[in-house]
């Protein structure tokens, strides 16, 4: 199992919901953290909590819809002079639910693709070459199981594009200790998922991060969190390595 103690992980969307739970879980494993949110004030709570758990942690801010802000955030992380061994692209945006879906505005696609596709791709392109140079690293991009729902077309299309980018990048590192996979928390009762979702946010742990801990040199998989609900981390890793093969 991949060891994360004393390594550094970037968690986007760390202030609330699944990102918040992810940050806390990684801190429990002894992983140092760079916590992203749209505003630094949003991460004050989680920053204090993970530092109290004995790990090092910093906070960064960027509105992912502003690609210049993403670039500034990446420059700021570089100035920290730490090796980012793990990237958890958790942040996402469901822009609207369009019941009159034939009137879906172009802006739904533009914003959705900037936040859900282009910003995470920029983050992958920034850190993945450094992981390759060091010979080790993990990237998890958060996708969605949404399907056949034309009312959320911008969101679902942007996630499908992220899937494609992840799988294609994975083909370049398959068989190495740099692994890039997908994860999906399932429909959870978060700000994004809404109050009627069937799953508690806690059900996504440990599955939402199992792709960090697998150590079988396989990429391009969708390690959906609900497959591992209620399992220990060790059992979840064993299941992921046994039951989920790469698509190549």
PyMOL commands that set and color helices and strands:
alter all, ss='L'
color gray80, all
select helices_A, chain A and resi 17-28+40-52+67-79+101-103+106-134+150-173+201-204+207-213+225-228+233-243
alter helices_A, ss='H'
color red, helices_A
select strands_A, chain A and resi 8-11+32-37+57-61+84-89+137-142+178-183
alter strands_A, ss='S'
color yellow, strands_A
deselect
rebuild
show_as cartoon
